[in-house]
Amino acid sequence: MSTINSQDDEDTFKILIATDIHLGYLEKDPVRGNDTFVTFNEILDHAQKNEVDFVLLGGDLFHENKPSRKTVHSCLESLRKYCMGDRPVQFEILSDQAVNFHYSKFPWVNYQDRNLNISIPVFSIHGNHDDPTGADALCALDILSCAGLLNHFGRSTSVEKIDISPILLRKGRTKIALYGLGAIPDERLYRMFVNKQVTMLRPKEDEDSWFNLFVIHQNRSKHGATNYIPEQFLDDFIHLVVWGHEHECKIAPSQNEQQCFYVSQPGSSVVTSLSPGEAVKKHIGLLHVKEKKMKMQKIALETVRTFHMEDIVLADHPDLFNPDNPKVTQAIQAFCMEKVELMLDDAERARLGNPRQPEKPLIRLRVDYTGGFEPFSVHRFSQKYMDRVANPKDIIHFFRHREQKEKNENDLNFGKLVSRPASEGMTLRVEDLVKQYFQTAEKVRKFRESRKKNTEEEDEEVREAMTRARAHRSEDAVLVAASSDEELMDTGMKGTGDSDDGFPATLSRGRGRARGRARGARGQNPTARGSSQRGRGRTSQESATSSRTYKPVSVPAKNMSIMDAFRSLKPESSLNSSKSYSEVIIDDDSDLEDISIVPSSKVNHRVSTPSSLSKRGSQSQTSRGVDFESDEVQYILGFFSFYFV
């Protein structure tokens, strides 16, 4: 990294660099609620005092995707206080702003707006906390951009190809190509880099005369196979990379030996997690750029709440702690109290030289109790420091060290057997996975279409079968009704008699019917009961041959209606009986039939439901016997009930 003389202001860009401010973090906490707003004011105050050309933010200006009204109001208040004024902007923009800010309703930089007085322009990409979401793909930065207080750039909406077009800035003889890429899911961006779908466009004229500055907000440290962005993925023509998202402050530029560019990691300006990376002193950077030379000046933040952290391994102190000692827990608690007191003393000494620093520090003591030790009550321990620390509930953290399994000498080291670059193997694996995914999706789509087609064909076949069944059933009903009329008329013209010899046995009944007839025939005289031949006197051969079949009646057809048949039989039957009867055939569970005889009080018969007829018939049969005066009436009524009930 070359050094420059910062006093040469005509050709030197002065850029204030900060990332991960996280406005609104713990805004409802009574102690830490205003930390982010105070530090943001300090950052902008440094920009104003140093008369920078512009402020460059590396994402996560807001902690929430939908910040509260208090957070948005505080941000607008700070930007208007420090960034608006009459001081003229000393640099110009050479690129097509309609391309750089194509997604904005006002596609130009805010300091060129005639309705605004901007003294310090702010350029920012979005992070993973304040990324665009929703149907309109808007984020909190778009609100600030629409208000004319911030320039949101580096936004990409395509998931197939990313073309990063730079904002071309010029001040005197120094030209800067400012590239930006807002936060994208790491796995997706990793795959797009592997598939050569990310392109950084370069100026057509004098491309070697530009200082190329790239701002990115992704995982820098490896969290998984593809859950980070390797520095080797970036183009080698870049001079400086400002890396956001990582909270550990490593603002001093470090060179990538392979790509030959420098990487600056400013880190966060507020402690959002009690981890070792957050305990590092917080800084922002003042970058000086002249032609292709640069210098990074570190500026320590004075309003950040101090954070002190220490680890304890109980197994490393066998002289102090013995797991078999019944009072070892009290000894551990006393030892932890001593450590916390020492950290509080260090925090107090650091605060004496900086009155702007918050009074209560953040304290974290991690205790490894591996080796048979038991933790003590953290809640009771924290009660002693409620008024002295900002995080009393999180002071102590107990954990156990994971024991690594002993390596077997016989285990093969496949890394030594296969000598292949990791990037190549990962490339093949990612491509295979993507190809397999789309092939599977195509198979699933074809299967769903075929299943839908087969289902529609089966439904059509079922509808046709039901239609044919209804048609056949209607035809059968008409034929049965016609044959019944003919048989009834023929039977009505035959001679009457008391014997069943001249009466054709049209219906054959089973055992159930005989049992029902026997119950209902108790009141009959022996002559009538014997002449019926349907009671217990029925032979076994007749019972064996009985089934649900009908004997054809070979009687010549005559043109006589059902009512005529009744009229011809009415006088004869009314001589010996004042009541007429109807016969109902009911199927029981054994597929046999019982015959219930129901007395009818009216001469004109009505066809009743089987349940009602059976109920009334059973009551009549138990109260008195049944005596048929005419077998022809019995036959007609039984036949009529069988076909029409």
C-alpha positions, 0 to 999 in steps of 0.5 A, a space after each residue: 500500500 502506497 502512502 500519500 500526502 493528505 495535505 494535497 486536497 485538490 487531487 485527494 479523495 477523503 472518504 469516511 468508511 464505516 459498516 454495520 452500525 445497526 441502528 435500533 439494536 436493543 432500543 427498548 433496553 433501559 440501559 443500552 437503548 440509545 447506544 447505536 444512535 449516540 455512536 452514529 452521531 459520533 461517526 457523522 461528527 467525524 465526517 463533518 470535522 474532517 471535511 470528507 468528500 463523502 461517507 461510504 457505508 458497508 451495509 446494515 445501517 439498520 438492525 431491523 428490516 422494518 425499523 421502528 419510528 423512533 429509529 427512523 426518526 433518529 436516523 433522519 435527524 442525524 443525517 439532516 444535522 450533519 450532512 446538509 449544508 452549504 459546503 460545496 461538493 468537490 467531486 463529480 460523477 462521470 457515469 450514467 446515473 440512470 444505470 447506477 440508480 435505475 431502481 430509484 424514482 430519482 435516478 441521480 445523486 442527491 447533492 445534484 438535486 436542485 431542491 436539496 443542499 447536501 454538503 456530505 453525500 452518503 453512499 451505502 449498500 444494504 446488508 442482510 439486516 436491512 435488505 429489500 423485501 416484499 412485493 415492491 422489494 423496498 428497504 429502509 434505505 429506499 426511504 432515506 434515498 427518496 428523502 434525498 439524504 442517502 444514495 442507495 447503490 449496489 442493488 441487484 434483483 436478478 437471480 440468474 446474472 449480476 452485472 455490477 456497474 461502477 459509479 465513476 467519480 473524479 476529483 482533480 486527477 484522481 478517478 475512482 470506480 466505486 463498485 457495490 454489491 448489497 447482501 445476497 444469500 451466501 450460498 446463492 452468490 457462491 454458486 453464481 460466482 462458480 458459474 461465472 454469473 457475476 461480472 464487474 464492468 470496467 470503464 471503456 476508456 483508460 480502464 487502468 487509470 481508475 482506482 477500483 474500490 469495491 464494497 461488499 456485505 457477505 460472510 468473509 470467514 468460512 461458516 460452511 462449504 458454500 456459506 461464505 465468499 472466498 476472496 479469490 472469487 473477486 477480480 484481481 483488478 480491484 485495489 481495495 475491498 471494504 468488507 462488511 458484515 463481519 463485526 470484528 474490527 480489522 480496519 487496517 488493510 491486509 493484502 491478498 497475496 493471490 489476487 494482490 488487492 487489499 481488504 479492509 474490514 471496519 467491523 461493527 460500531 456497536 456490540 451486538 453479540 458477546 463474542 470474542 470478535 466484538 471485544 476488539 476496540 471499535 474503529 472507523 476509517 478515514 481513507 485518502 485516495 490520490 490517483 492509485 495511492 491510498 492511506 487508511 487512517 484509523 479513528 477510534 470510537 469514543 462513545 462505544 460501550 466497553 466490552 471485557 471478556 475472559 475465559 476460565 478453564 476449571 480443569 487448569 486449576 487442580 490446586 484450587 478446584 477438586 470435583 470430589 470436594 463437597 464445597 467446590 461449587 462455592 469455591 468456583 463462585 468465589 473465584 468467578 467473583 474475583 475475575 468479574 471484579 478485576 474486569 470491572 476495575 479495568 473498565 473503570 480505568 478505561 473510562 477515566 480517560 474518555 468521559 463520553 463513554 457509557 458508564 456501565 460496561 459489558 462483562 462476559 466470563 465464560 467458564 469451562 466446567 469440563 471434568 466433573 464440575 457443576 455450575 452454580 446459579 447464574 441468576 443468583 450470581 447476577 443479582 450482585 451486579 445489577 447496578 454495575 454492569 449493562 448485561 447482568 443476566 449474561 455475565 456468566 456463561 458455562 460450557 463444556 469443551 467438546 472432547 475430540 475422538 482419538 484418531 485411529 492410525 488405521 483410518 485412511 486420509 482421503 485428502 492425501 489420496 486424492 490430490 484435487 483443488 478444493 474449488 474444482 471439487 466444489 464446482 463439480 459438486 454444485 453443478 451436479 446438485 443443480 442439474 439433479 435438482 432440475 431433473 427431479 423437478 421435471 420428473 415430478 412435473 411429468 408425473 403430476 400431469 400424467 396422474 391428473 390425466 389418468 384421474 380425469 379419464 377414470 372419472 369419465 369412465 365412472 360417469 359413463 358407467 353410472 349413466 349406463 346403469 341408470 338407463 338399464 335400471 329404468 328399462 328393467 323397471 318398465 319391463 317388470 311393471 309390465 309383466 306384473 300387470 299381465 300376471 295380475 290380470 291373468 290371475 284375476 280371470 282364473 277360477 277361485 278355490 280354497 286349495 292351492 293346487 290350482 294356484 301357481 307357486 310364483 314365489 318360493 320362500 325360505 325358512 325365515 318366511 315359514 317362521 313368520 307365517 307360523 307366528 301369524 297363523 296361531 289364530 287360524 282354523 286348521 283348515 285354513 292353516 293346512 290349505 295355505 301350505 306355508 307353515 310348519 307343515 312344509 316339507 324339507 324338500 320344498 324348503 331345500 328347493 326354496 330360493 329367491 327365484 320365480 316360476 314363470 306363469 304361463 297364463 294367456 294375456 288378457 286386456 285387463 287392468 289392475 283395478 278391474 282385477 280388484 273389482 272382479 274379486 271384491 264381492 267374493 272376498 267381502 262375503 267372508 271378511 270385512 277387512 282386506 289385507 296386504 302382504 309385505 315381504 321384508 329381507 332379514 340378515 340371512 338373506 331370507 324373507 319374512 311375510 308380515 300381514 297387515 290389516 288395512 282399514 280402508 278398501 283403497 290400499 296405500 303402499 306403506 314403507 317396509 318399516 311401518 308395514 312390518 311394525 303394524 303387521 307384527 302388532 296385528 299378528 300377535 293380537 289375533 290370527 289371520 284368515 285368508 278367504 281367497 288365495 287369489 287375493 293373497 296372491 295379488 296383494 303379495 305380488 303387488 306389494 313385492 313389486 311396488 313397495 
